[in-house]
Amino acid sequence: MSKKKKNRSGKAAVEARKRRILGDTIRYKCLECGIEEDIPRGVVEMFDALDDEGDLTVPPRFDCEECGGLMEPIEYTGVHGVEYKIADKKEDDEKGDWLF
């Protein structure tokens, strides 16, 4: 017996197809221009693990291909169990604190 296909249309169908093509991804946002990009989870976790001796309060970051600014994950739990949220950073910046 064959598996029944899920009936998806619109945005849900596009997102489901994107997940099948890209695999599991982490959504990144440029701190300069605001553009968002999906980066494969395996790549993010590899860079996170390689930075074992680095500052754990700083998430794995990439350079924006559009403007050269820093890109950080919108929401990501690192390989060391640290949770990073870009919204938390904005709130801390407004208060004058900067901790994840």
C-alpha positions as CSV (number, residue, x, y, z in Angstrom):
1,M,0.0,0.0,0.0
2,S,1.4,3.4,-1.0
3,K,1.7,6.3,1.4
4,K,-1.0,8.9,1.1
5,K,0.3,12.3,-0.1
6,K,-0.3,15.2,2.1
7,N,-2.6,17.8,0.5
8,R,-0.5,21.1,0.8
9,S,-1.0,24.2,-1.1
10,G,0.5,27.7,-1.1
11,K,3.1,28.6,1.5
12,A,3.1,25.3,3.3
13,A,3.8,23.4,0.1
14,V,6.7,25.8,-0.8
15,E,8.2,25.4,2.7
16,A,7.8,21.6,2.6
17,R,9.6,21.4,-0.8
18,K,12.3,23.7,0.4
19,R,13.0,21.5,3.5
20,R,13.2,18.4,1.2
21,I,15.7,20.1,-1.0
22,L,17.8,21.9,1.6
23,G,17.4,19.6,4.5
24,D,17.3,21.0,8.0
25,T,18.4,24.7,8.0
26,I,19.0,27.6,10.4
27,R,17.6,31.0,9.4
28,Y,20.2,33.7,9.5
29,K,19.7,37.5,9.3
30,C,22.2,40.2,8.3
31,L,22.7,42.8,11.0
32,E,23.4,45.5,8.4
33,C,20.9,45.1,5.5
34,G,18.4,42.7,7.1
35,I,18.4,40.1,4.4
36,E,17.6,36.6,5.5
37,E,19.2,33.3,4.4
38,D,18.9,29.6,5.2
39,I,22.1,27.9,6.0
40,P,22.3,24.1,6.4
41,R,22.3,23.0,10.0
42,G,25.3,20.7,9.4
43,V,27.4,23.7,8.3
44,V,26.4,25.9,11.2
45,E,27.0,23.0,13.7
46,M,30.4,22.3,12.1
47,F,31.5,26.0,12.6
48,D,30.1,26.0,16.1
49,A,32.0,22.9,17.1
50,L,35.3,24.1,15.5
51,D,35.1,27.3,17.7
52,D,35.5,25.2,20.9
53,E,37.9,27.7,22.6
54,G,35.9,30.8,21.4
55,D,33.4,32.9,23.2
56,L,30.2,30.9,23.8
57,T,28.1,34.0,24.1
58,V,28.7,34.6,20.3
59,P,26.8,32.4,17.9
60,P,28.4,31.1,14.7
61,R,28.4,34.0,12.3
62,F,28.8,34.4,8.5
63,D,29.4,37.3,6.1
64,C,26.4,38.6,4.1
65,E,26.8,38.0,0.4
66,E,24.9,41.2,-0.4
67,C,26.5,43.8,1.8
68,G,29.4,42.1,3.6
69,G,27.8,42.7,7.1
70,L,27.6,40.1,9.8
71,M,24.9,37.5,9.7
72,E,23.6,35.8,12.9
73,P,21.0,33.1,13.5
74,I,17.5,34.3,14.2
75,E,17.1,31.4,16.6
76,Y,19.6,28.6,17.2
77,T,20.6,26.2,20.0
78,G,24.3,25.6,19.7
79,V,26.2,22.3,20.0
80,H,27.2,23.4,23.6
81,G,23.5,23.9,24.6
82,V,23.6,27.7,24.4
83,E,20.5,29.3,23.0
84,Y,20.9,32.2,20.7
85,K,18.1,34.5,19.6
86,I,18.6,37.7,17.6
87,A,15.5,39.3,19.3
88,D,17.2,38.9,22.7
89,K,20.2,40.7,21.4
90,K,18.2,43.6,20.2
91,E,16.4,43.9,23.6
92,D,19.8,43.7,25.4
93,D,21.3,46.4,23.1
94,E,18.4,48.7,24.0
95,K,19.0,48.2,27.7
96,G,22.7,48.6,27.3
97,D,23.5,44.9,28.2
98,W,24.8,42.4,25.7
99,L,24.4,38.9,26.8
100,F,22.7,35.9,25.2
